[in-house]
Structures are given as C-alpha cells and as structure tokens.
C-alpha cells in the first residue's frame, strides 16, 4: 500500500491554488464575474501570488496584452474601488495586486513600448482613477494605519515613479504632479517613528519627483521643497541620509544634493545632532521595514550623539573620492564635489563650518602613497571648514595622473575659492595650517606645467591654473583680513620665493600658448596677466635675497633669515590691485550639469526599481498590526 501511495503521489500533479487558477483564466480573457456577483469581494480575500501573477503577464506578447486591455482595465478599477473598502485585508491585497499589475505592465512598456495607460486605465477614466489611487495613498499614509500598510503604499508609488528609466517619459507622473503628495510625505519625516520606518522610501520618492521634467515645466515638488521650513521634517531628511551614507550609494547622494541645492533651510540640518535616545528601536518583527530600497535606516552610526550629517558626509566623501578612473566612480565623485560646492557657497553652511565652538575629530580616508609615511591616526579636533579643506587638499594630491580628471579638479579648487571668499567677506580668521594648502596648490601647478605637452592637447589646463593662481592672488591681496596672523602672511611670500621656478615655468608655458594660434590662446593670455603680482613678488625679493646672501657670504639661508628679508622689504613692494578675486559664479544646475543629472537619475531609477520588495507579506503580522491599531 505504501508503495502504491508513493507511486500515485508521484504521478499526481500538484494542485494549483485557487488564486492561481483565477489568474490563468483571467489572462485567457475569461470574465469570471459574469455568474458570480460576489466574485471581486471573494477575490480580494485570497492572498495574492505575485510571482504567478507576473509570470502570466510576462508570457503575453504585446499584441495579446492589448487584446486583454478590457480585462486589465476591469482589474485595475476593481483594485482601486477596493481601496475604499472597510475590510483591511482586502485593502492590503488590493494594493499588493496593484503593485504586481503596475510592475508587470510597466516592464512590458520598457521592453516593447506598450501604451500602459491604454492597457491599465483606458483612455476615458485615467485621470479619475489615478486621482483615486493617489487620494487613497495619501489617506493611508497620513492616517493612523499600520506601518506595513504605509510601506506597501509607498512601494506602489515607487513602482509607478520608477516604471521607466527615463523619468521624463513616464507620463503617469503627470497625475502625481496634479494630485500632490508632498505634504503627506513630509509629515512622515517629522515623526520619529515613521521617519525610522519609512524615511528611506520617502526621501527616494521626493528625489525622483523633483527630477520629473524639472527644467521643462513648473514642478510643484521643487517649489514646495525649496520653501520647506519645517525643522522637524528637514532634520528627519538629514537623519535618513546620514544613516544611509555607505558604499557608492548614488541614490542617497542625489537626495542630499536636492536638499542642499534647493533648500537653504536644510543647511542648518546639516549640523543637527540627532537625539539618539528619542529614536525608536528597530522593530525586528516588521517584515515590511526591510524594503527601504537603497536606503536602510535601521541602524544609526555609533557616534550619533556627537556627530552630524556634515561630519558623516566628509568621511564618506574621503572614501568614495579616492577612485575616479572608472566611469561610475567618476560620476559619484563629481556628485560629491557638486554637493560640497553647494555647501561651501552657502553663507549659513559656511557660518556653521567656521563656528569655533563646533569642533570634531574627523578621520579622513587617505590614499596610500610611496612618498607619504604611514602614521598613527592623530586627527585633531578642528572646525568643520578645516576638515573640508583637508578633504579637498587630499583629493587634489591624489589624482595627478596622465588620465587627468580636470572637471573634478575645477570643482575641487572651486570649493577652496568659495571658502576663502567667505572668509574675506566676513573677515573670518580660520586657524588652519595654510602652508599645507599652498604646498598642494604649488604641486598641482608643477604637475600642469610639467605635463603641459600631453595635457594641453586634450583640455584647458590654463583655466584650471588660473583658478589656482587666483587663490594665491586672493591670499596676496586680502590675506591680511583673514589669515590668522601676520607671520602667516610672511610665510605665504616665503613659499612663493621658495618655489619661484615653478611660477616662472608656468608663466613661460602660458606665454608660449598665448603667443601662437592655439585652442586655448585666450585662457593662456588671461593666465599670464594673472601672474603679475606673483612675478612682482619674485622679481622684487629675489635680488634682495641674493644681495643679502652675497653680503653675508652664505649660500643656503635658513627660513627665518628669508622671512626677515621679506618683512624688511614689504614697503618697497608694489602690487597691482586685481578685480573680482573674491567673486565666483554661483552654482547652477542648468545648463551645465543637466545631462549629468539626467544620466544619474536614470541609473538610480533603474537600480531602485530592482530593490522594491512587495512580493512577500506576513499575513499574521499584518493582522496583528491592524488589531493593535483598532
């Protein structure tokens, strides 16, 4: 008997679940509700089998899918209608079915250019249906609903938003523009528990929504984010980003970029120190909380009580900015530098970074170099602006190679320039080892003039050199207003004299290119003119030093002896006052960086789509959640 039973069971096909049989009949074009007026009420009590559902859609050719559009329209409509039902399980299963339907049909559109609106909604009721979907999502997200239901709603909206790689071609987003979700999403960030549970999805959604046709039409999400002044929401935004900055996570960087780029009030949140004791503990039983896409806010950094987003950002950048050679790494590095530029040019952020009462010990990652000794980490407590300058100088020192990332260098030098402009304007004397910066900038100039024959054929190295020289000119002309002491100003002149050969060679290279017909003739000419004060210092002090050495019968003077000569000859030195040294072109995304951000958003959309998890629901947990609410 046992043998026969095994034989019988082996030959018997496994029974299909009822919901799977319904899927098969439905996608064969059958109308199962004709003889059963209660069909849909019963259907939404059956737990969805998302994988089976998507498999049925995937089997269909585009032509077959279009032939089934009436059936699919009915299913979509019934799902939407069920969102208003009083039975909670039906609501959850309706949303999960909507997720499967939207995801699978959008996949067809990506692969075969199927008209999703015709398939899902028809041409007549599309606006009405989408309005209902968004209204119900707003209601669930804003109401006293379980985290599992709110998470599923966010997943549904993310599926819609990430449906196409090119977000600007996703016409369904027009209905999210017309039926705004901004206030609802922001409210989730203001409450500690909901920010912990849903913050990642919320930040990602806002990032995508502000990038929808942002330069083509008025985007309400851009307008609202730019004027948002809710301190709790902005601090929640910052907390989510800070918790998620790990690895080359471009989604988090894009979210941070939009915050610092669009909202000046967000700058204060950069330095906000979260009160860890008030943060909710991780709920290990919440099955839906694990799907925060590229964001995971389940863990806080160990130093959460004494750190802030700026500190975390600087440490993060020091790691990811070490690698620029691959295309992806270069793009991540550029995004970091653009964020740092936005921060550096904002007066509020600059004021925070220069605050002497805000001192942090921030160990930065450094690239191993043969000429640099490996030392035990003895990072001092210093102001945030000092940390930022350290970060930028480390980047400048680390990437001088024949495959030279000049755009990244322009951005990095621009950060230094913005910091100095702030210090000059507000007469802020920052305690920083400026000789370190000067040494790095001089090394960069030496690299440019040494490799001029190779680099000048490919890029405008004269424009970069001009930016560096203008920083020196800023120190020369206005250094007495922001350098920490007169001796520091003396040391600047000493450094210029010490490496005068580099400046002389740079002038010769620039003069050569300004005297011939070349692609960068004008830039080379401007560079030669900008060197006038540096050359004046060299031409004035070099003979004085030579005369003193001859008089003293010395060949190798000490630094103190040179400094004494410098101090004794200030009065007879004539310098030219140069205009606009403390001016810079304020950052604007449009038009220079539009294509870059289009590319970045496209990649993040694609990456995010693959991480949206809505397949597996813990029914017992959902029932428990609803019972605890009621």
Secondary structure by P-SEA (a helix, b strand, c coil): caaaaaaaaaaccccccaaaaaaaaaaacccccccccaaaaaaaacccaaaaaaaaaaaccaaaaaaaaaaaaaaaaaaaaacccccaaaaaaaaaaaaaaaaaaaaaaacccccccccccccccaaaaaaaaaaaaaaaaaccccaaaaaaaaaaaaaaaaccccccccccaaaaaaccaaaaaaaaaacaaaaaacaaaaaaaaaaaaaccccccccaaaaaaaacccaaaaaaaaaaaaaccccccaaaaaaaaaaaacccccccccccccccccccccccccccccccccccccccccccccccaaaaaaaaaaaaacccccaaaaaaaaaaaaaaaaaaacaaaaaaaaccccccbbbbbbcccccccccccccccccaaaaaaaaaaaaaacccccccaaaaaaaaaaaaaaaaaaaaaacccccccaaaaaaaaaaaaaaaaaaccccccccaaaaaaaaaaaaaaaaaaccccccccaaaaaaaaaaaaaaaaaaaaaaaaaaaaaaccccaaaaaaaaaaaaaaaaaaaaacaaaaaaaaaaaccccccaaaaaaaaaaccccbbbbbccccccccccccccccaaaaaaaaaaaaaaaaaaccccccaaaaaaaaaaaac
